[in-house]
Amino acid sequence: MAANFFNNKARAAAAAASSSTKQKPTDPREEQLQPWVEKYRPKTLDDVAAQDHTTKVLSRTLNASNLPHMLFYGPPGTGKTSTILALAKSLFGPALYRSRILELNASDERGIGIVREKVKGFARTQLVQPTGLDAEYLSKHPCPPFKIIILDEADSMTQDAQSALRRTMEQYSRITRFCLVCNYVTRIIEPLASRCSKFRFKALDNSAAGTRLGYIAEKEGLNLENGVVDRLITCGEGDLRRSITYMQSAARLVGAHRAAGKKDGDEDSEMTDDNSKIITVRMVEEIAGVIPEDVLDSLTQAIQPKKIGSSYGAVSAVITDIVADGWSAAQLLTQFYRRVVYNDAIPDIQKNKIVTAFSEMDKRLADGADEHLSILDLALQISGILGGS
């Protein structure tokens, strides 16, 4: 009698889950308001860009319906979380996804208490065999007899929490698999890392990122100026998520999202000028906070050593204008570093001293020093080095 009750309950839950997924509303306005990072997040392993080695290995494990504990590490925006979520959806499908997957992010409390209570409680829960799933569903989704716990940004977990996790991973490995996602693998304790298969996610190359950005631009009907995709990749610095966010911000700036949502018969759409909706390279640079080249030119000119007198007046005036315009000190540090260090006219001995000055300023900014004084100090140090003092 009890067995029939639980079977019926499980069957009803599975049916409700499948029906809710089938009747999911597809309101175009909701899709329009959705961030493109989530809208175009990879749904399957084949959609993950530029991580061929990782996706190939995971596809084989998907066919075998057996997974080890996994550790995904690499720079942000390279597809770590998207890969494990796509893998989990392929394994369990919409009907069992919620009951078989536990995802914890760094925004959640992740001390030793959470590991002992929430994580351990989910890991020890016995599996309920899926009922009411047809053969077609099972052919698409293997539904293996284990759960998956995803710990996103696991490198932010405390040492005590990671130590407490070791025993849980061993004790319940028969019915639970763990996937640790982090940016810095060195912050994961060695006993925990040795229990996982490591997968390194590399920064996306220009071709893979450009293909994905071009695909999104085509889907959204964006009109891009020549060089916009390359500039998005450069500003994103290998982070595809940041590049997509910049492109969506640019589309909002030119009003492309409104034009896409209008009907053909709208008077407003007939009166709009198509040229005003072109996304330019300068728009992307403004959104990303890139400092214009003429500002860097004026700073480079000001730090040149003077034959007579000090360069303090010229440097101070330029730095005051830069701070008053609200440019980021970190962005200035990055661009000015490339401008000075990669200048072949500067001898290597002077470059060695200049790099030391840049590293000191970077440390000061990270510690919360005053941006105006730090930039002024750096510029004057570089001017003194170039002058031979």
C-alpha positions, 0 to 999 in steps of 0.5 A: 500500500505504501509502495503504491502511494509513493509510486503514484506520488512520484508519477504525479510529480513527474507528470506535473514537471513535464507538463509545466515545461511543455506549457512554459510561456514564450512571451516575446516581451519577456524574451526581449527583456531577458539579458542576452547572457542568459538568453544565449547561454549554451543549451547543449554541450555542442553549443559551448564555444572553444572548449573542444577538449572538455566537451569531447570528454564530457560527451563520452561520459554522457554516452556512458551515463557515468560521471566522476567528481569534476573540477572546472577551472579557468578565467571568468566568462569561458563557459564553466557554469554553462557547460555543467548546466548543459551537461546536467540538462542533457542527463536528466531533462526537464522532468528530473532536473530540479530534483537531481541538481543542487546548485550553490553560488558564492552569493549563498552562505558557504561556510562549514555549516552549509556543507554539513546541513544543506550539501550533506542533506542533499547528498545523502537523500536516496534516489526515487526511481523515475516513473511515468517517463516514456521511452522517447524521453529516456532515449534523449535523457539517460537519467543515471542513478545519481544526483549532481551538486554544483558548487559555483565559485568554489574557490571562495569557500573557507578552508574548513568548509572544503575540508568538511566536503572531503568526507561527504564526497567519499561517503555518498559518491555512489548516489551523488557527484560533485562539480566544483567550479572556480577561477583559481584552482590553487585555492582549492585544497589538494585533498579535494582537488585530487578527488576530482577530474580536472578540466581547464577552460582556456580564454576564448580565442578571437575566432570562436568569440567572434563567431558567437558574437556574430551569431547573436548579432544576427539573431537580434538583427543588429547593424554593426559597423566594421570592426565592432566585433573585434573591439568587443573581443578586445574589450572583453579580454577573453570574457565572452560574457562581458563582450555579450553584455557590452553588445546588449548595452550598445543595442539598448543605446541605439534603440535596436531593441525597440525597433525589433519589437515593433510591427511593420505597420508602425509609423514610428518604425517608418520614420526612424533612420536606419543609420542612427541604429548602427552600432559603432566602435566608439559606442563600444569603447564608451560603454566599456570605459576605454580611454580615448587615444588623444587623452593618452597622447596628451599624457604621453606628451606631458611625461616627456622630460623637459630640457629646462624646468620640471614636467610637474605642471604639464603632468598635473594639468593632464592628470587633473583633467583625466580625473575630472572626466571620470576615467577609471584609474585601473583602465588608465593603468592598463592602457598606459602600460601597453602604450609605454612598455611596448614602445620600442624607443624606450631602452630595456633598462628604463622599461624595467624600472617603469614596470616596477612603478606600474606594479606598485601603483596596481597594488596601491589601487587594489588597497584602496589608495586615492586614484588622483594621487596614485596616477600623478605619482606614477606619471611623475615617476615615469617622467623621472625615469625617462629623464635619467634621474 
